[in-house]
Amino acid sequence: MTLIGVTGSMGSGKTTVARILEKAGAVVIDADVLAQKAIAKPPVRKAIARCFGNDVVTGTLIDRRKLAEKVYNDRKSLDRLCRIVHPPVLKAIADEIRRLKRRLVVVDAPLLIESGLHKKMDKVIVVHVPQKTAVRRCLKRGFTADDVKRRMRFQMPFSRKKKYADFIIDNRGSVAETGAKVAAVLQAGKI
């Protein structure tokens, strides 16, 4: 089994790259989906409520917008949230990897490097676009300009992320162009 970590900043298109790899036969583990499942579980939900207040909980669900408003205004708050959420997400990823019987497994994780998960990968792909492109894509996905600005302020910059990359995929072109870049990496036998 080969483990490929795919990461990139918000709006970079890392999920697009993961989907292209999936079409090529990989199994994709989406860390964002596992994080959503983790925060829905009572122990994690209660820990978040204790740390950030009951106003971030609506019924049995975390109000992700309210939580984001709190954590993307303060680095310490974001770090506290990561300490609550990362352990169950990393465990869920490890459980999925053990369960899978595929040759190529892709872990699509925005915080692959920040969480230390990159150390368990055989290869790391960092997906990159210019910041203006990333912002434009995020706005199309329904984020406000303020949301994007606050979140990007806390992300590891590309200048640091690229140091961990085995491959860098420039994703500013079309999906077909990105697909060709991913195919080139696969055909070169480097993955």
JORA-V888927 format. One record per residue. N is the residue number from 0. RES is the residue in one small letter. PSI is psi in whole degrees, -180 to 180 (none if undefined). BURIAL is # if it has 16 or more other C-alpha atoms within 10 Angstrom, else .. D_LAST is the distance of its C-alpha to the last C-alpha in Angstrom with 1 decimal. Layout:
# JORA-V888927
n | res | psi | burial | d_last
N | RES | PSI | BURIAL | D_LAST
N | RES | PSI | BURIAL | D_LAST
This chain:
# JORA-V888927
n | res | psi | burial | d_last
0 | m | 136 | . | 10.7
1 | t | 128 | . | 7.6
2 | l | 123 | # | 9.0
3 | i | 122 | # | 8.0
4 | g | 130 | # | 11.2
5 | v | 124 | # | 12.4
6 | t | 168 | # | 15.7
7 | g | 165 | # | 18.3
8 | s | 167 | # | 22.0
9 | m | 128 | # | 24.3
10 | g | 7 | # | 24.2
11 | s | -26 | # | 21.0
12 | g | 23 | # | 19.4
13 | k | -36 | # | 16.7
14 | t | -33 | # | 17.7
15 | t | -45 | # | 17.5
16 | v | -42 | # | 13.8
17 | a | -41 | # | 13.4
18 | r | -37 | # | 15.6
19 | i | -42 | # | 13.7
20 | l | -35 | # | 10.6
21 | e | -42 | # | 13.4
22 | k | -24 | . | 14.8
23 | a | 2 | . | 11.7
24 | g | -3 | . | 12.3
25 | a | 157 | # | 11.0
26 | v | 134 | # | 13.9
27 | v | 130 | # | 14.8
28 | i | 118 | # | 16.9
29 | d | 110 | # | 19.1
30 | a | -33 | # | 20.6
31 | d | -41 | . | 23.4
32 | v | -43 | . | 24.5
33 | l | -34 | # | 24.6
34 | a | -40 | # | 26.6
35 | q | -40 | . | 29.1
36 | k | -39 | . | 29.6
37 | a | -44 | # | 30.1
38 | i | -13 | # | 32.7
39 | a | -16 | . | 34.5
40 | k | 139 | . | 35.2
41 | p | -45 | . | 38.7
42 | p | -41 | . | 37.9
43 | v | -43 | # | 35.4
44 | r | -44 | # | 37.7
45 | k | -39 | # | 40.6
46 | a | -39 | . | 39.0
47 | i | -44 | # | 38.1
48 | a | -41 | # | 41.7
49 | r | -40 | . | 43.2
50 | c | -38 | . | 41.2
51 | f | -3 | # | 41.5
52 | g | 151 | . | 44.6
53 | n | -17 | . | 45.5
54 | d | -12 | . | 45.4
55 | v | -2 | # | 41.6
56 | v | 129 | # | 42.1
57 | t | 107 | . | 43.5
58 | g | -117 | . | 44.6
59 | t | 15 | . | 41.7
60 | l | 148 | . | 39.0
61 | i | 131 | # | 37.8
62 | d | 98 | . | 38.8
63 | r | -32 | . | 35.5
64 | r | -46 | . | 37.3
65 | k | -41 | . | 40.0
66 | l | -44 | # | 37.5
67 | a | -40 | # | 35.5
68 | e | -36 | . | 38.8
69 | k | -44 | # | 39.4
70 | v | -24 | # | 36.1
71 | y | 20 | # | 35.1
72 | n | -3 | . | 38.4
73 | d | 120 | . | 38.1
74 | r | -41 | . | 35.2
75 | k | -38 | . | 36.9
76 | s | -43 | # | 37.0
77 | l | -41 | # | 33.3
78 | d | -40 | . | 32.6
79 | r | -43 | . | 34.9
80 | l | -44 | # | 33.2
81 | c | -38 | # | 29.8
82 | r | -28 | . | 31.4
83 | i | -44 | # | 32.7
84 | v | -36 | # | 29.7
85 | h | -46 | # | 26.7
86 | p | -49 | . | 27.7
87 | p | -30 | # | 28.0
88 | v | -44 | # | 24.8
89 | l | -38 | # | 22.7
90 | k | -43 | . | 24.5
91 | a | -39 | # | 23.8
92 | i | -47 | # | 20.0
93 | a | -41 | . | 20.2
94 | d | -43 | . | 22.4
95 | e | -44 | . | 20.1
96 | i | -45 | # | 17.1
97 | r | -36 | . | 19.6
98 | r | -32 | . | 20.9
99 | l | 148 | . | 17.8
100 | k | 42 | . | 17.0
101 | r | 157 | . | 13.8
102 | r | -38 | . | 10.5
103 | l | 120 | # | 8.5
104 | v | 129 | # | 10.7
105 | v | 131 | # | 10.9
106 | v | 111 | # | 13.8
107 | d | 105 | # | 15.5
108 | a | 117 | # | 17.9
109 | p | -30 | # | 20.2
110 | l | 35 | # | 21.1
111 | l | -47 | # | 17.9
112 | i | -47 | # | 18.9
113 | e | -33 | . | 22.6
114 | s | -11 | . | 22.5
115 | g | -1 | . | 20.6
116 | l | -25 | # | 17.9
117 | h | -27 | # | 15.2
118 | k | -21 | . | 16.2
119 | k | -4 | . | 15.0
120 | m | 149 | # | 11.4
121 | d | -35 | . | 8.6
122 | k | 150 | # | 7.3
123 | v | 128 | # | 9.8
124 | i | 124 | # | 10.3
125 | v | 124 | # | 14.0
126 | v | 134 | # | 15.6
127 | h | 142 | # | 18.9
128 | v | 159 | # | 22.1
129 | p | 152 | . | 25.5
130 | q | -38 | . | 27.6
131 | k | -40 | . | 30.1
132 | t | -44 | . | 27.6
133 | a | -43 | # | 26.4
134 | v | -46 | # | 30.0
135 | r | -43 | . | 30.9
136 | r | -41 | # | 28.2
137 | c | -39 | # | 29.4
138 | l | -38 | . | 33.0
139 | k | -26 | . | 32.2
140 | r | 2 | . | 30.8
141 | g | 1 | . | 34.2
142 | f | 151 | . | 33.9
143 | t | 162 | . | 36.9
144 | a | -38 | . | 36.6
145 | d | -42 | . | 37.9
146 | d | -49 | # | 35.2
147 | v | -46 | # | 32.5
148 | k | -46 | . | 34.1
149 | r | -45 | # | 34.7
150 | r | -42 | # | 31.2
151 | m | -29 | # | 29.5
152 | r | -29 | . | 31.9
153 | f | 0 | . | 30.3
154 | q | 148 | . | 26.6
155 | m | 129 | . | 24.7
156 | p | 154 | . | 24.9
157 | f | -37 | # | 21.9
158 | s | -30 | . | 23.3
159 | r | -41 | . | 22.5
160 | k | -39 | # | 19.3
161 | k | -21 | # | 17.5
162 | k | -21 | . | 18.2
163 | y | -4 | . | 15.7
164 | a | 136 | # | 12.9
165 | d | -31 | . | 9.8
166 | f | 143 | # | 9.8
167 | i | 126 | # | 13.1
168 | i | 115 | # | 13.7
169 | d | 116 | # | 17.4
170 | n | 31 | # | 18.7
171 | r | -10 | # | 22.3
172 | g | -158 | . | 22.4
173 | s | 167 | . | 22.5
174 | v | -38 | . | 20.1
175 | a | -41 | . | 19.7
176 | e | -41 | . | 18.8
177 | t | -42 | # | 16.2
178 | g | -40 | # | 14.8
179 | a | -38 | . | 14.7
180 | k | -42 | # | 12.9
181 | v | -43 | # | 10.1
182 | a | -39 | . | 10.3
183 | a | -41 | . | 10.2
184 | v | -44 | . | 6.9
185 | l | -44 | . | 5.6
186 | q | -28 | . | 8.4
187 | a | -7 | . | 7.9
188 | g | 17 | . | 5.4
189 | k | -12 | . | 3.8
190 | i | none | . | 0.0
